[in-house]
Amino acid sequence: MRYGLAKMAATSNPRPNDPLNPLRWAVLLMRSKPRGSMRSLMPALALAICLAGCQFKDASDSSREAELTAIQSASHPFAGFWKDGHCIDDFGLAIAPAGDKLYSVSFCGPGGCFEPGTYRPNTALVNDPEYRVLDKDTIEVSGSDGFARYIRCPARSGA
C-alpha cells in the first residue's frame, strides 16, 4: 500500500512536489510509523484522503454537523469528541446521537467531518463487536489492525 500511495502522490496531483499536497503528507505519515504499527494509521489516512478529494463547505455549516451535535446527555452518555491517545490533535471521532439509543461515528479533521452515518454505520456502541466501552471516557474502536483506544476530549482543538 505504501508504494501505491507514493506513486499516486507523485502522479495524480498536478503539483506532486508541492509541500501542501495531502497525498505527500499521507506518505510521510505512513513512513513515520514503525513497521507493524498501523493502529492509528486509519484516521491519518482518512484525513489525507479527505483533504485530497473531499470538498468541505465553510466550517460553520453542515460539514461540522457531527461535531456540533456530539453532545453528551442522559440518553446518550457516550456522545462527545474522542481522540486516539491524547487530546492535542486537531482530528478525531465525533460520536453523536443518531436516534433512540444509537450513535453516529464520524471522523473529523481541520476541514470538516464525514456526514453522520457515512464514516461508520450507526451503532449502539454497547454490545457492538466493533466497539469496546471501557468506561465513560475510554472506548476502543475496531480497525484493520485491531482495536484502537480513544479517550473523550473537550473538543477538536480547532473547533
Helices and strands as residue ranges (DSSP letters): H 2-11, H 22-32, H 41-53, G 62-64, H 65-69, E 80-83, E 92-97, E 103-109, E 112-113, E 120-123, E 131-135, E 138-143, E 146-153
